[in-house]
Amino acid sequence: MAWSDKNSRSSGVLAVPLTVEGVGTSGMLPPEAAVVGAKLLIPLWVDPSTQPGNSDLLEIWVLQPGDQEEVLFYSTYFPVPVQTPPVITLPPQYLQRDGIIRLKYRVTAGDTGNPDTSIPQSFTVNRAPPENLEAPTFPSATLWGYLNCDSQPKLWERVVVHVPAQPGRFEMGDNCALDWEGFNSLNGTAPIADTSLRLTKLLTQEEASSGQGFDFVLESDKYEQHIKPMERNASATATYTLYRNGVGLGKSALGLVKIDRIIPGQTVPCGPSGVSGG
């Protein structure tokens, strides 16, 4: 059944929208919902059935991020005398994709047969994978942790971020996402606007099982926006997140590299056109 509001209006009033326990106006579900589910609160509807032997039918649908088809995951009859529904758990299986989910319910009155459907409510799924992976490293950095004008390869040619080998953690077909950001300090504070970047990689068997790990590479086309703004006493951070079948299995500790594109004795940063290329 495609997601539709065609049943949102009935001969009566619109059903009061459902809420999720612990969720405020932001609509952000708590990260643990992906593990334990989300607790839905539905008030007792207007004019519940009163004729003995009748029951009101409560149905709840969820539309997952990226789907066009809604899923009916709850369908229960409430016999007369109708009581306020208990807390209903949206199972965690429907909360394994980051993005917007939409929830609605419909009550069909046993006395009249009339349906009453709530306006769909939107909530954000943003799972927080545990920090259980090793920090990335920067093979071109100096012993003091700097990328500078002497780095090889040159900063404007490419920047390599290395993911250490971690036996048993990666599998072929896993998705790995690297998040990079630049800062106007040596310790990863004072973020520089528009320098953040996400690179994704679908792991091959060779990468997943490598005893040396694998690399992400910020190629030359990333230089102008994501590397060039770091000139003097700057830094960048990198973390990576591992996804399998759309589920975040882990996130790395933070890797930090210092960046200084000033040649001693010079005032103009080095860059692709030499000393004047900054």
Secondary structure by P-SEA (a helix, b strand, c coil): cccccccccccccccccccccccccccccccccccbbbbbbbcccccccccccbbbbbbbbbbccccccccccbbbbbcccccccccccccccccccccbbbbbbbbbbccccbbbbccbbbbbbbbbccccccbbbbcccccccccccccccccccbbbbbbccccccccccbbbbbbbbbcccccccccccccbbbbbbcccccccccccccccccccccccccccccccccbbbbbbbbbccccccccccbbbbbbbcccccccccccccccccc
